Amino acid sequence: MRLRRRHNKIDDSGPDMTPMLDIVFIMLIFFIVTATFLDESGLNFTTYPEMCDGCIDHPAIQIHIDAKNQASVDQRPTELSNVASLVEARLADKPNANISLTSHYQASLDPIVQIKDQMQAAGRKTVIKIVKD
């Protein structure tokens, strides 16, 4: 009587994936560690009618942007590029004045950001308000 031996064959037709998974995890860790995260800052939009605490002590220079994206400084219409020079001229008369940037809610953000950047480049702090009038 013959006994048949059964051989258990292991299906070894594919490549070993373990080294590839090791490399993928090492690359993942590398990219996580070397990634730089941006610290983005935004604009502070105040929707309240009050400008800020303590702003009443000093007169304010009013910059207004209407619904058609046209700027005015203390109710004098001007081009967006001239806003910074007009504000500096006003600051000669009112040296401790606060700067209030008021924008109509339908105005685009581009002029707001342009004026805010001009004031920041000049070292001036600006309070931004969005109004519906």
Buried (B, 14 or more C-beta within 10 A) or exposed (E): EEEEEEEEEEEEEEEEEEEEEEEEEEEEEEEEEEEEEEEEEEEEEBEEEEBEEEBEEEEBBBBBBBEEBBBBBBEEEBEBEBBBEBBEEBBEEEEEBBBBBBBBEEBEEEBBEBBBEBBEEBEBEBBBBBEEE
